[in-house]
Amino acid sequence: MAYDAVILAGGAAERLGGVDKPGLTVGGRSLLESVAAAVRGADRVIVVGPERLRPRADYVLEEPRGGGPVPALRAGLARVRAPWVVVLAGDMPLLRPSHVGALLERAQAPGAGAVLVDGDGREQWLAGAWRTEALRQALGDYDGRSLRGVMGPLGAVRVALPGRPWFDCDTVDDLEEAHMNVLIEWTALACKELGIDPARVDRDLILDLTKEVAHGVARPAAPLTAYLLGLAEGAGTAPEDAVDKLTTLARNWAKATAETLTDE
């Protein structure tokens, strides 16, 4: 299907202290870059928001500035040329190309498009695929301020997908959860490369250990300690309480070094 993508990347991010939310980094790239990667099959990617070096896109600003999602959608849709358009928020780090593909596939059913629903069955209006002309006509006849008011009457197919692709980052807790999801994905991939059963990895235990080492000894000592623990486990020389011993050692590091200096 030929489609364009409109990504809304403005807003004040008040619950995050007014920071540049789409520019926040999760998993080595900005939230906006993650969303743009999910629509890599689009003919054109239109970002409604301040221009950035990455991702490469067609940038446009809504009028009036800060007017909300409806003026932003109107500005982005004016640049769309394809018969289908995917409309997304710029802060969804768990969205993947497969999710967008599923939306586009379901949007071909009779109706104007398809929209993701969250775990509670609520429509996520900034995660949908639409017939361009249907959405354009709905916008032209609408003078309100909510996306629900524009898209709700169009009778979109409601789509529930695994993996929480609708998850967005509105708070600090949301960002922490996104970072943890990256850690889960990385652990699974690393275990696959190393031939390790992920069920054998107590991630939280290792994270607590490295946190103690980083704070009590030095930051570079944290990954080094985890590596040494892995070597000992592989060689069969690590005691059953190896993590407890290392954690205690890290917590007492300052005291131990102070006693050593005193003895000298």
C-alpha positions as semicolon CSV with decimal commas, in nm:
position;residue;x (nm);y (nm);z (nm)
1;M;0,000;0,000;0,000
2;A;0,123;0,345;-0,086
3;Y;0,103;0,560;0,223
4;D;0,244;0,873;0,383
5;A;0,301;0,921;0,755
6;V;0,216;1,221;0,971
7;I;0,394;1,232;1,307
8;L;0,278;1,489;1,561
9;A;0,590;1,599;1,749
10;G;0,489;1,924;1,914
11;G;0,318;1,991;2,245
12;A;0,440;2,139;2,572
13;A;0,519;1,810;2,758
14;E;0,399;1,970;3,081
15;R;0,417;1,646;3,282
16;L;0,785;1,621;3,187
17;G;0,866;1,977;3,286
18;G;0,832;2,122;2,938
19;V;1,129;1,934;2,789
20;D;1,162;1,845;2,421
21;K;0,980;1,512;2,462
22;P;1,023;1,373;2,107
23;G;1,397;1,443;2,142
24;L;1,437;1,232;2,457
25;T;1,651;0,923;2,404
26;V;1,547;0,564;2,467
27;G;1,758;0,274;2,347
28;G;2,017;0,492;2,176
29;R;1,781;0,700;1,962
30;S;1,523;0,970;2,015
31;L;1,155;0,889;2,060
32;L;1,085;1,064;1,731
33;E;1,349;0,855;1,550
34;S;1,190;0,538;1,687
35;V;0,849;0,636;1,553
36;A;0,996;0,738;1,216
37;A;1,169;0,397;1,194
38;A;0,830;0,230;1,237
39;V;0,705;0,400;0,916
40;R;1,015;0,336;0,709
41;G;0,788;0,206;0,431
42;A;0,613;0,541;0,390
43;D;0,649;0,738;0,069
44;R;0,680;1,056;0,274
45;V;0,726;1,121;0,644
46;I;0,578;1,451;0,758
47;V;0,672;1,568;1,108
48;V;0,463;1,842;1,264
49;G;0,707;2,009;1,498
50;P;1,044;2,187;1,513
51;E;1,292;2,085;1,243
52;R;1,567;1,843;1,349
53;L;1,877;1,690;1,197
54;R;1,730;1,344;1,252
55;P;1,514;1,187;1,134
56;R;1,510;1,315;0,779
57;A;1,154;1,421;0,707
58;D;0,930;1,694;0,572
59;Y;0,890;1,929;0,869
60;V;0,597;2,165;0,911
61;L;0,457;2,377;1,197
62;E;0,091;2,404;1,292
63;E;-0,098;2,733;1,295
64;P;-0,135;2,869;1,551
65;R;0,175;2,734;1,725
66;G;0,078;2,526;2,025
67;G;-0,281;2,509;1,902
68;G;-0,316;2,141;1,983
69;P;-0,345;1,815;1,789
70;V;-0,623;1,919;1,551
71;P;-0,434;2,215;1,395
72;A;-0,121;1,996;1,393
73;L;-0,304;1,718;1,206
74;R;-0,445;1,972;0,963
75;A;-0,095;2,108;0,890
76;G;0,050;1,762;0,839
77;L;-0,237;1,633;0,627
78;A;-0,195;1,928;0,389
79;R;0,140;1,775;0,284
80;V;0,005;1,422;0,229
81;R;-0,014;1,294;-0,129
82;A;-0,065;0,919;-0,087
83;P;-0,413;0,759;-0,075
84;W;-0,344;0,630;0,277
85;V;-0,197;0,810;0,576
86;V;-0,064;0,677;0,906
87;V;-0,108;0,927;1,189
88;L;0,115;0,880;1,493
89;A;0,234;1,053;1,807
90;G;0,606;1,127;1,825
91;D;0,664;0,955;2,159
92;M;0,589;0,582;2,111
93;P;0,916;0,388;2,159
94;L;0,756;0,041;2,139
95;L;0,599;0,094;1,796
96;R;0,746;-0,130;1,523
97;P;0,703;-0,161;1,143
98;S;0,501;-0,480;1,194
99;H;0,246;-0,285;1,399
100;V;0,210;-0,023;1,127
101;G;0,175;-0,300;0,868
102;A;-0,104;-0,459;1,071
103;L;-0,285;-0,125;1,095
104;L;-0,264;-0,069;0,721
105;E;-0,389;-0,421;0,651
106;R;-0,688;-0,384;0,882
107;A;-0,763;-0,037;0,744
108;Q;-0,857;-0,190;0,408
109;A;-1,181;-0,323;0,556
110;P;-1,495;-0,120;0,477
111;G;-1,469;0,209;0,657
112;A;-1,231;0,500;0,680
113;G;-0,938;0,335;0,855
114;A;-0,806;0,150;1,160
115;V;-0,699;0,265;1,504
116;L;-0,503;0,094;1,782
117;V;-0,672;0,026;2,113
118;D;-0,482;0,000;2,441
119;G;-0,498;-0,272;2,705
120;D;-0,825;-0,128;2,835
121;G;-0,985;-0,118;2,492
122;R;-0,961;0,260;2,450
123;E;-0,893;0,403;2,106
124;Q;-0,552;0,565;2,064
125;W;-0,628;0,829;1,805
126;L;-0,259;0,909;1,753
127;A;-0,191;0,554;1,635
128;G;-0,400;0,486;1,327
129;A;-0,411;0,436;0,951
130;W;-0,667;0,623;0,743
131;R;-0,799;0,679;0,394
132;T;-0,654;1,021;0,321
133;E;-0,961;1,169;0,158
134;A;-1,193;1,050;0,436
135;L;-0,972;1,207;0,703
136;R;-0,927;1,525;0,501
137;Q;-1,302;1,565;0,459
138;A;-1,362;1,501;0,830
139;L;-1,110;1,771;0,919
140;G;-1,258;2,016;0,674
141;D;-1,601;1,990;0,837
142;Y;-1,471;2,005;1,196
143;D;-1,418;2,312;1,411
144;G;-1,358;2,147;1,751
145;R;-1,035;2,070;1,935
146;S;-1,029;1,691;1,994
147;L;-0,903;1,416;1,769
148;R;-1,186;1,196;1,892
149;G;-1,427;1,451;1,748
150;V;-1,256;1,426;1,408
151;M;-1,187;1,053;1,391
152;G;-1,455;0,902;1,613
153;P;-1,743;0,940;1,365
154;L;-1,542;0,774;1,085
155;G;-1,611;0,422;1,209
156;A;-1,253;0,297;1,216
157;V;-1,169;-0,068;1,273
158;R;-1,043;-0,113;1,630
159;V;-0,714;-0,305;1,639
160;A;-0,556;-0,470;1,945
161;L;-0,197;-0,582;1,897
162;P;0,056;-0,751;2,128
163;G;0,364;-0,567;2,248
164;R;0,188;-0,247;2,362
165;P;0,269;-0,046;2,045
166;W;0,035;0,228;2,171
167;F;0,255;0,297;2,477
168;D;0,364;0,661;2,491
169;C;0,592;0,857;2,723
170;D;0,407;1,129;2,912
171;T;0,581;1,102;3,251
172;V;0,919;1,019;3,403
173;D;0,779;0,680;3,505
174;D;0,681;0,614;3,143
175;L;1,038;0,687;3,033
176;E;1,176;0,451;3,297
177;E;0,941;0,181;3,173
178;A;1,054;0,239;2,815
179;H;1,419;0,207;2,921
180;M;1,337;-0,117;3,104
181;N;1,169;-0,255;2,793
182;V;1,487;-0,187;2,596
183;L;1,680;-0,376;2,862
184;I;1,445;-0,673;2,831
185;E;1,483;-0,679;2,453
186;W;1,861;-0,650;2,480
187;T;1,883;-0,931;2,736
188;A;1,684;-1,162;2,510
189;L;1,901;-1,084;2,206
190;A;2,228;-1,115;2,400
191;C;2,121;-1,449;2,548
192;K;2,036;-1,576;2,199
193;E;2,381;-1,477;2,068
194;L;2,556;-1,641;2,365
195;G;2,346;-1,955;2,372
196;I;2,213;-1,880;2,721
197;D;1,866;-1,963;2,847
198;P;1,716;-1,623;2,945
199;A;1,538;-1,796;3,234
200;R;1,880;-1,846;3,397
201;V;1,947;-1,472;3,406
202;D;1,831;-1,293;3,720
203;R;1,837;-0,949;3,563
204;D;1,725;-0,756;3,871
205;L;1,984;-0,927;4,090
206;I;2,266;-0,836;3,850
207;L;2,138;-0,479;3,815
208;D;2,131;-0,437;4,192
209;L;2,487;-0,569;4,213
210;T;2,622;-0,338;3,943
211;K;2,440;-0,042;4,102
212;E;2,613;-0,111;4,434
213;V;2,952;-0,142;4,263
214;A;2,902;0,172;4,052
215;H;2,806;0,380;4,357
216;G;3,037;0,222;4,612
217;V;3,350;0,165;4,405
218;A;3,353;0,327;4,060
219;R;3,131;0,326;3,751
220;P;3,378;0,131;3,533
221;A;3,395;-0,133;3,805
222;A;3,027;-0,224;3,752
223;P;3,052;-0,389;3,406
224;L;3,391;-0,534;3,501
225;T;3,241;-0,700;3,810
226;A;2,954;-0,844;3,607
227;Y;3,207;-0,985;3,359
228;L;3,418;-1,138;3,636
229;L;3,107;-1,295;3,786
230;G;3,022;-1,444;3,447
231;L;3,373;-1,588;3,414
232;A;3,350;-1,744;3,760
233;E;3,006;-1,890;3,685
234;G;3,132;-2,035;3,359
235;A;3,439;-2,186;3,524
236;G;3,231;-2,328;3,808
237;T;3,435;-2,147;4,073
238;A;3,168;-1,899;4,187
239;P;3,019;-1,977;4,530
240;E;2,640;-2,001;4,557
241;D;2,628;-1,666;4,736
242;A;2,867;-1,497;4,493
243;V;2,635;-1,202;4,429
244;D;2,581;-1,145;4,802
245;K;2,956;-1,155;4,864
246;L;3,029;-0,907;4,587
247;T;2,746;-0,677;4,697
248;T;2,879;-0,673;5,055
249;L;3,230;-0,612;4,925
250;A;3,108;-0,310;4,724
251;R;2,912;-0,167;5,017
252;N;3,215;-0,193;5,245
253;W;3,464;-0,072;4,985
254;A;3,509;0,277;5,126
255;K;3,558;0,141;5,478
256;A;3,800;-0,128;5,360
257;T;4,014;0,116;5,162
258;A;4,017;0,360;5,455
259;E;4,144;0,082;5,688
260;T;4,411;-0,010;5,434
261;L;4,534;0,349;5,415
262;T;4,541;0,365;5,796
263;D;4,746;0,044;5,819
264;E;4,997;0,184;5,573
